[in-house]
């Protein structure tokens, strides 16, 4: 049985971890390095670091905050934010990232996935997708969830895999921060279209939500969450023990 992963997410703005709801109403949470160190010892399988305003502000990712985080963790670290060129992959990898997440940069230039995979290997390239329902279709948004690209999310996921992405992060804008559960319908549609690992993001509010995710969408390999871990609503070790008791294989 494949072991499922639990992944906290650090959404970083101005050097601080923040969190919002439906990609809006952003509030300050904590220092990213301090939270990273906590998650490293709390049983997290991996960690995701997003500089959430780098693309919108037209600047490079804040590598100083990233370097401080990388120094504190000994679990795989995925980093994203204003990744627009192959050189941006090199820059964040040099700061300690293990994998690089590309989102808006790949929407603008899909060939970026091909070039990065050719240089660094598919295992290093993570395609992150911000998805929202528009007129009944799962639609890709870019620019931190601000720009409707009109792209079909299921087709984009399949294209990303074909171009060389080794993993997908699927962020549901509809369920982000709502804590009402993951977007099972959307995740099933995407999981049916790809064979690479999928990290589900958006909507976790309880341990039961993770059980529903892994049981309801076997193609999902990991559950990502932010606020429930930041505010210690859910303890990662207890979550893993609960999931194992439900027959879901976890690394404890």
Secondary structure, DSSP 4 states (H G I P E B T S, - for coil): -PPBEEEEEEEEETTEEEEEETTEEEEEEEEHHHHHHHHHHHT-SEEEEEETTTTTTT----HHHHHHHHHH--SEEEEESS--SHHHHHHHHHTT-SEEEESHHHHH-THHHHHHHHHH-GGGEEEEEEEEEETTEEEEEETTTTEEEEEEHHHHHHHHHHHT--EEEEEETTTTTT-S---HHHHHHHHTT--SEEEEES---SHHHHHHHHHH-TT--EEEESHHHHTTSS-HHHHHHHHHHTT--B--
